[in-house]
Every structure is written in structure tokens, then in C-alpha cells.
């Protein structure tokens, strides 16, 4: 199902770049070239935005329930083609099969959820002290929304942005991540089959400076939604701020997420959730549990349980595997060097730390655990985006909470304890967008808002009903009437 040549998707057709250049897409599973991808230019971005501008107005005038019906049909198509989309996601990311198809199911769930919101796209009415006046608010479309994709969950990544944006009456111009270029095209074909009018969903391929920034700079774009690195998110924010016409910016950035294990925790359960948090999707998720903060009283028991559980993680991309490859050879080399540097500075390697030779030339890294690293060390402060986690010993709750907050990130956090007083203090005291009690650091659903604080985001949330506030503008309407003229 994966094509040899991947193009843009503009006006419901696959089109090559005006410049004619291409780049290679390699499989993380075996390092082979699986496709050549058209390398977009600013001219291609302009074509995509032109198509969106031509289609947006009529779409915005369609009633929200009718727009929702198209999303419902898209959900049915995704479910019917679960295997096809699973193969696309696996080819691009190398994910184990069960994780690839789970992404298809969750994307269909989101389409159904957003279909329902088409009948609940409510505003509100308000009282006023002024006689003969009524006041109400309505949600209105933004117009054109730029969706800049992550690579780690390519189908869920585009679904989280495109489905609420389209429901709210907008056109979407998606910038495919260069490492996962075809998923967004296949998604566009689903929308076309579901009945979405041409021009409302377009995709441009290529690299950030060549297509991403021209898209952000285009003054016809009223919203930029970006999921990715902190540095790129800040650059987008700065670029939009420098435009003559401002736009909304929705940023979902990185995480350095803590999982606290208290002295009354179920150590076996905590180790299970810590391993899932650290190593699912090869740790390439913003909600990965990369900092395990453990009370001294149970440190040795937890460490031993963690190592034992990590040894059972099956590395590979097969039906029964748990931890796939990282996305590029460069990522693998960077992770190996980062771990080696931490060990050279005094860290102790408890598990992993090397590439899986039996799976070469694929980009597989053994699940890696370190302890005895400083919490100020770069490995403790920077998002790694790989199957690496560190364990820290603390005396008690106050120190654990302090360390949990001691990074520039604030995306997710978890605590394992049976003490309700600790639970409530952690909920109140951890500065993050998601808190998990006796579970993993990750968690999402179509009805759940997701996002963070500090360097993890700028306050918006996707998906859930909160995403409607991302992709709509509020309009306040004041109507004055004169009873004498009835």
C-alpha cells in the first residue's frame, strides 16, 4: 500500500513540487529507501493556501451538523481500512503492529466524537442591564488553519488537528512531517471519499525552512497548530508575532515527565507502568515517563522490579513486540551518545544503553535505564525522545514533588501511592497539564483535553471539546430593539 513516489495533496489530487526536487524516505525497520518524496517550496505552499482560501468560505457557511456527518463517514472508512492504515503507519514509524493499528482506531474514535460535537457547537445567551437589548455569543470559523505535524503518531497527529478544525468550519493546510510523509496523503483520500469538498484539506511535503515557515508567514493563515520541539515552537511563535497580521498559535511541545513511586506504592504495578511510560513507541512520545522519582524506602525493591520488567520488553516491529525502532539513524546515534555521556559523568547503566545488533540495520535501541545521574545533568533536563529513563532516589514526598517540578517542562506527571493526602497534594502541586494516579504518565482520548504548561505548550488543548476553542473564534452579538416600533 505504500507508494514509491509521494507528492503533495492539493485540490484533491497528488501533485509534484513546482521545483522538481525530491528526498528519500527510509524505513526505520531496515534502513531501506521506501519512497522518494517531493520536496516542496514556498510556491507549493502558496498553491495550497490558494486552494484553501477558495474553498473555506462556503464550507464555513455549511451547518455544523452537516460538517460533522462527513467526519462520521471518515470514521467508518478508517475502521474499514484499519489494516491498510496500520501498514502505512508501521512503514513510516516502525511501530509494532498492535500500536500501529491502535492509532487507526483512536483516530476513528476522534472523528466520531467530533461528529457529535457538530450538534453541540454551542454559544450562550447572557443577561444585560440595558433594556431592550439581547446579548449572545457564537462560534465562528477562523478560515484557514495550518497544521504542522509530528512524526511519532502520524495518523493521530493529523486527526487531532484536522477533525476539529474541519468541524469548526475551517480549511486545513497540513505540513507533513518529512519522516512520515504519506500518512497525511492517505488521510486526505479518506476525507475525499467521505465527501469533503476539494480544497478544504491540503498537504504539502518538505522541510521546515522551505515549506513550514512560508506557511506560517502567509497572512491568510489565521491559526497555526504545531506539535513538536520547543525550539521550533518558539520560532513559530516569533514568526507569527512579526507578521503584519497576527494569528492564533497552538503549541503542543515537549515533556520531561515524572513518575513518583512512594513508600506505600504497589511496587510491581509501579514498575509495570514505568516501563510502559518509558518504552512504548520507543519512548518517542511527549508524554513518555523519563524521570522515575522513588522514595528511598522502596528504591531497591522498585529498581529491581523495574529491571526485571524491562528485560521482558520485546524489541521489534512484529505482532507481539512492544518497543519499535527510533525514527532515524541520526536519532539512534544521538541517543547512544547521550547515554554514554551520562555514564561518563557518573551515571550507572542498569539496563540497555546500546543498539540491538540482531535487528540491524534497523534503528532499534535496547530499553535503557540509568541511575546515579544528577537531576541537573543534561540527560535529566532535556527531552530525549527515545527508550531511555532515569531513576532518582529521594527521601520523601516534599523532595519528590520538588524534583517533579524542577524542569522547564510541565506536560504530564504520575504518582503511585495509596495515600489520599499525598494524591491531593500532588494534584495541586505538580505543574502540568495531565496528572495520573497509580497509572502511566500518558493518557489520552477523544474526549480528553491534552497539553501542558511552561515549555510544554502555550495554554491550548487538543482534542476534547476544548479543541473547539482552538479552531473557532468567539463572536459576541449585541442586538438592540425598540418596542415602540413593533
C-alpha positions in Angstrom: 0.0 0.0 0.0 3.0 2.3 0.3 3.7 4.3 -2.9 7.2 4.6 -4.4 6.7 8.3 -5.1 4.9 10.7 -2.6 3.6 14.1 -3.7 1.6 17.0 -2.3 -2.2 16.8 -2.0 -3.8 19.9 -3.4 -7.4 20.2 -4.7 -7.9 16.5 -4.1 -5.1 15.5 -6.4 -1.5 14.3 -5.9 0.8 16.9 -7.5 4.6 17.1 -7.6 6.6 20.1 -6.4 7.0 23.0 -8.8 10.7 22.8 -8.1 11.0 19.1 -9.1 13.4 18.2 -6.2 12.9 15.1 -4.1 14.2 13.5 -1.0 14.3 9.9 0.3 12.1 8.3 2.9 13.8 5.4 4.7 12.2 2.7 6.8 13.2 2.6 10.5 12.7 -1.2 10.4 15.5 -2.0 8.0 17.0 1.3 6.7 15.8 0.7 3.1 14.5 3.5 0.9 10.8 3.0 0.7 9.9 6.1 -1.3 11.0 9.3 -2.9 9.2 12.4 -1.7 8.5 15.7 -3.5 10.5 18.5 -1.9 8.2 21.4 -1.5 8.9 25.1 -2.0 7.2 28.4 -1.0 5.4 28.3 -4.4 3.8 25.0 -3.5 2.7 26.4 -0.1 1.1 29.4 -1.9 -0.8 26.9 -4.2 -2.1 25.0 -1.2 -3.2 28.1 0.6 -4.9 29.4 -2.6 -6.9 26.2 -2.8 -7.9 26.5 0.9 -8.9 30.2 0.5 -11.1 29.4 -2.4 -13.0 26.6 -0.5 -13.1 28.0 3.0 -16.0 30.4 2.8 -18.6 28.1 1.5 -17.6 25.4 4.0 -17.8 27.8 6.9 -21.5 28.6 5.9 -22.4 24.9 6.0 -24.2 24.0 9.2 -22.0 22.2 11.8 -24.2 19.0 11.9 -23.7 18.6 8.2 -20.0 19.1 8.5 -20.0 16.5 11.3 -21.7 14.0 9.1 -18.7 14.0 6.8 -16.4 13.3 9.7 -18.6 10.4 10.7 -18.3 8.9 7.3 -14.5 9.3 7.5 -14.5 7.3 10.8 -16.3 4.4 9.1 -13.8 4.4 6.2 -10.8 4.4 8.7 -12.3 1.5 10.5 -12.9 -0.4 7.3 -9.3 0.2 6.3 -7.6 -0.4 9.6 -5.1 -2.9 8.2 -4.2 -0.6 5.3 -3.6 2.4 7.6 -1.8 0.2 10.1 0.7 -0.8 7.3 1.2 2.8 6.4 1.9 3.9 9.9 4.2 0.9 10.5 6.1 1.5 7.3 6.7 5.1 8.3 7.5 4.8 12.0 8.4 1.1 12.5 5.9 0.8 15.4 4.9 -2.7 16.5 1.8 -3.8 14.7 -0.5 -3.5 17.7 0.5 0.1 18.3 0.1 1.0 14.6 -3.5 -0.3 14.4 -4.4 1.2 17.7 -3.6 4.6 16.2 -6.1 3.9 13.4 -8.8 3.0 15.9 -8.2 6.1 18.1 -8.3 8.4 15.1 -11.7 6.9 14.1 -12.9 7.4 17.6 -12.0 11.1 17.4 -13.8 11.6 14.2 -17.0 10.1 15.8 -16.6 12.3 18.8 -16.2 15.4 16.7 -19.2 14.4 14.6 -21.3 14.6 17.7 -19.9 18.0 18.6 -21.4 19.3 15.3 -24.7 19.2 17.1 -23.3 20.8 20.2 -21.3 23.7 18.8 -23.0 25.9 21.3 -22.7 29.6 22.1 -24.5 31.1 25.0 -27.0 33.8 25.8 -26.4 36.4 28.5 -28.4 38.9 30.6 -27.8 42.6 30.2 -28.7 45.6 32.4 -29.7 47.6 29.4 -33.4 47.4 28.5 -34.4 46.3 25.0 -31.1 44.6 24.4 -30.1 40.9 23.9 -26.6 39.5 24.0 -25.3 36.2 22.8 -22.1 34.5 21.7 -21.5 32.3 18.7 -18.6 30.2 17.5 -17.3 31.3 14.1 -14.7 29.7 11.8 -11.2 31.1 11.6 -10.8 30.5 7.9 -7.5 28.7 7.1 -5.7 26.7 9.7 -2.1 25.4 9.3 -1.5 22.0 10.9 2.2 21.2 11.3 2.6 17.5 12.0 4.7 15.4 14.4 6.3 12.2 13.2 5.7 10.0 16.2 2.0 9.4 15.7 1.4 10.4 12.1 -2.3 9.4 11.8 -3.3 10.5 15.3 -1.3 13.7 14.8 -3.2 14.8 11.7 -6.6 13.6 13.1 -6.2 15.6 16.3 -5.8 18.8 14.2 -7.8 18.2 11.1 -11.0 16.8 12.5 -11.8 19.6 15.0 -10.6 22.2 12.5 -12.9 21.0 9.8 -15.9 20.6 12.1 -15.5 24.2 13.1 -15.8 25.3 9.5 -12.1 25.8 8.5 -9.9 24.8 5.7 -6.7 22.9 6.7 -3.3 23.1 5.2 -1.2 20.4 6.7 2.6 20.3 6.6 3.5 16.6 6.6 6.5 15.7 8.7 9.3 14.8 6.3 9.9 11.5 8.2 6.2 10.4 7.8 5.1 11.9 4.6 2.4 9.6 3.2 0.0 9.2 6.2 -1.4 12.7 5.7 -2.0 12.0 2.0 -3.8 8.7 2.7 -5.9 10.7 5.3 -6.8 13.2 2.6 -8.1 10.4 0.3 -10.3 9.3 3.2 -11.8 12.8 3.5 -12.3 13.0 -0.2 -14.2 9.7 -0.2 -16.2 10.8 2.8 -17.5 13.8 0.8 -15.3 16.7 1.9 -15.2 19.3 -0.8 -12.0 19.8 -2.7 -9.5 22.4 -1.4 -10.5 22.1 2.3 -7.8 19.7 3.2 -4.4 20.1 1.5 -0.9 18.6 2.3 2.5 20.0 1.5 5.7 17.9 1.7 9.1 19.1 2.6 11.3 20.7 5.3 10.6 23.3 7.8 12.6 26.2 6.4 11.3 25.6 2.9 7.6 24.9 3.4 6.9 25.2 7.2 8.0 28.8 7.6 6.3 30.0 4.4 3.1 28.5 5.6 3.5 30.2 9.0 4.3 33.5 7.3 1.3 33.5 5.0 -1.1 36.2 6.3 -4.1 34.3 5.1 -3.4 31.6 7.7 -5.5 32.5 10.8 -4.2 29.7 13.1 -1.0 27.7 13.3 -1.3 24.5 15.2 2.1 22.9 15.8 3.2 19.7 17.7 6.9 19.2 18.0 10.1 20.6 19.6 10.3 23.6 21.9 12.8 25.4 19.7 10.6 25.1 16.6 7.5 26.1 18.6 9.2 29.2 19.8 10.4 30.1 16.3 6.8 29.8 15.0 5.5 32.0 17.8 8.1 34.6 17.0 7.4 34.4 13.3 3.7 34.9 13.7 4.3 37.8 16.1 6.4 39.5 13.5 3.7 39.3 10.8 1.7 42.4 9.9 -1.4 40.4 10.7 -1.4 38.2 13.8 -2.8 34.7 14.0 -3.6 32.2 16.8 -0.8 29.8 17.7 -1.5 26.5 19.3 1.7 24.8 20.6 2.0 21.2 22.0 5.7 20.8 22.7 7.9 18.5 24.7 7.8 16.8 28.1 10.2 15.5 30.7 7.6 13.7 32.7 8.0 12.4 36.3 6.6 9.3 37.7 6.8 9.3 41.6 6.9 6.0 43.5 6.0 6.5 47.2 6.9 4.1 50.0 3.3 2.8 50.1 3.1 2.1 46.4 2.4 -1.2 44.8 6.0 -1.6 43.5 5.2 -4.3 40.9 2.4 -2.1 39.4 4.5 1.0 39.5 7.3 -0.8 37.6 4.8 -2.1 35.0 3.5 1.5 34.4 7.0 2.9 34.4 8.1 0.5 31.7 5.1 1.3 29.6 5.6 5.0 30.1 9.3 4.9 29.1 9.4 2.4 26.3 6.1 2.2 24.4 6.6 3.8 20.9 10.4 3.6 21.7 9.9 6.5 24.1 9.1 8.7 21.2 6.1 10.4 22.8 5.9 13.8 24.5 4.2 12.1 27.5 7.0 9.5 28.0 8.0 8.8 31.6 11.7 9.7 31.5 12.1 10.6 35.2 11.3 7.9 37.8 11.4 9.5 41.3 11.5 6.9 44.0 11.3 7.1 47.8 14.4 5.8 49.5 12.5 3.2 51.5 11.4 1.3 48.4 14.2 2.3 46.0 16.0 -1.0 45.8 12.8 -3.0 45.5 11.5 -0.8 42.8 14.8 -0.7 40.9 14.9 -4.5 40.9 11.3 -4.8 39.7 11.9 -2.2 37.0 15.0 -4.0 35.7 13.2 -7.4 35.7 10.2 -5.9 33.9 12.3 -4.1 31.3 14.0 -7.4 30.4 10.7 -8.7 29.3 10.1 -5.9 26.8 10.1 -7.3 23.3 12.0 -5.1 20.9 10.9 -5.2 17.3 8.1 -4.4 15.0 6.2 -7.7 14.9 2.7 -8.5 16.1 3.9 -9.4 19.7 6.6 -6.8 20.1 6.4 -3.8 22.5 9.2 -1.4 21.6 9.9 -0.5 18.0 12.8 1.5 16.4 13.5 5.2 16.7 12.7 7.1 13.6 16.2 7.7 12.1 19.8 6.5 12.3 20.7 10.0 13.5 18.3 9.7 16.4 19.8 6.4 17.3 23.3 7.7 17.2 22.3 10.8 19.3 20.6 8.7 22.0 23.6 6.3 22.2 25.9 9.3 22.6 23.7 10.9 25.2 23.6 7.8 27.3 27.4 7.3 27.0 27.9 10.9 28.1 25.7 10.5 31.2 27.7 7.3 32.2 30.9 9.2 31.7 29.7 11.9 34.1 29.0 9.3 36.8 25.7 7.7 35.8 25.2 4.0 36.2 23.7 1.9 33.5 21.2 -0.6 34.8 19.8 -1.9 31.5 20.3 -1.3 27.8 22.5 1.5 26.6 23.2 0.0 23.2 21.7 -0.7 19.8 20.1 -4.1 19.2 22.6 -5.7 16.9 20.3 -8.6 15.9 17.9 -6.1 14.4 20.4 -4.0 12.5 20.4 -2.2 10.1 17.1 -1.1 11.7 17.3 1.7 14.2 16.5 -0.3 17.4 17.8 0.6 20.8 17.5 -1.6 23.8 15.3 -0.2 26.6 17.7 1.8 28.7 17.6 2.6 32.4 20.1 4.7 34.3 20.5 5.8 37.9 23.0 7.8 39.9 22.7 10.7 37.5 22.3 14.2 38.8 18.9 15.8 38.3 20.8 18.8 36.9 22.5 16.7 34.3 21.5 17.3 30.7 20.0 13.8 30.4 17.7 14.8 33.3 16.6 18.1 31.8 16.4 17.7 28.0 13.7 15.7 26.3 15.4 12.6 24.7 12.6 11.1 22.6 13.9 7.6 22.9 13.6 4.5 25.0 15.7 5.9 27.9 14.6 6.6 31.5 16.4 7.6 34.7 15.8 6.7 38.3 16.3 9.2 41.2 16.4 8.5 44.9 14.5 10.9 47.2 14.0 11.0 51.0 10.2 11.6 50.9 7.3 13.4 49.4 8.5 17.0 49.6 11.7 16.3 47.8 9.8 14.2 45.2 7.4 17.0 44.4 10.2 19.5 44.2 12.1 17.3 41.7 8.9 16.6 39.7 8.6 20.4 39.1 12.3 21.0 38.6 12.4 21.2 34.8 11.3 23.7 32.2 8.5 21.3 31.1 5.1 20.7 32.5 3.2 18.2 30.4 2.3 15.1 32.4 3.1 13.5 35.7 2.2 10.4 37.7 2.3 9.3 41.3 2.0 5.8 42.8 0.6 5.8 46.3 -2.4 4.7 48.3 -2.3 7.8 50.5 -5.1 10.2 49.5 -3.4 13.1 51.2 -0.3 12.7 49.0 -2.5 12.3 46.0 -4.3 15.6 46.6 -1.1 17.4 47.3 0.4 16.1 44.1 -2.6 17.1 42.0 -2.5 20.6 43.5 1.3 20.9 43.5 2.5 19.4 40.2 2.6 22.0 37.4 1.5 20.0 34.4 -1.4 19.6 32.1 -2.2 15.9 33.0 -1.9 14.1 36.3 -2.1 10.3 36.6 -2.8 8.5 39.8 -1.4 4.9 40.1 -1.0 4.8 36.3 1.4 5.7 33.5 2.5 9.2 32.5 0.5 9.1 29.3 -3.2 9.1 28.7 -5.5 10.5 26.0 -8.9 10.0 24.5 -11.1 11.9 22.0 -13.0 13.5 24.9 -9.9 14.4 26.9 -8.0 17.7 26.6 -4.2 17.3 26.3 -1.5 19.8 26.6 0.9 21.4 29.1 2.4 24.4 30.7 5.8 26.1 30.8 7.8 24.9 27.8 5.3 22.1 27.1 2.7 24.4 25.5 1.1 27.8 25.4 -2.2 27.0 27.0 -4.4 25.5 24.3 -5.6 21.9 24.5 -6.3 19.3 21.8 -8.6 17.3 21.4 -11.8 17.2 23.5 -14.4 19.9 23.5 -11.5 22.2 24.5 -10.1 21.9 20.9 -13.2 23.8 19.7 -11.7 26.9 21.4 -8.6 26.4 19.3 -10.3 26.2 16.0 -13.1 28.7 16.5 -13.3 32.4 17.2 -15.9 33.7 19.6 -18.2 36.4 18.3 -20.3 38.5 20.8 -23.5 39.7 19.3 -25.5 42.6 20.8 -28.9 43.3 19.4 -30.8 46.5 20.4 -34.5 46.8 19.6 -37.2 49.4 20.0 -40.6 48.1 21.4 -42.3 51.3 20.1 -41.6 50.2 16.6 -43.1 46.8 16.7 
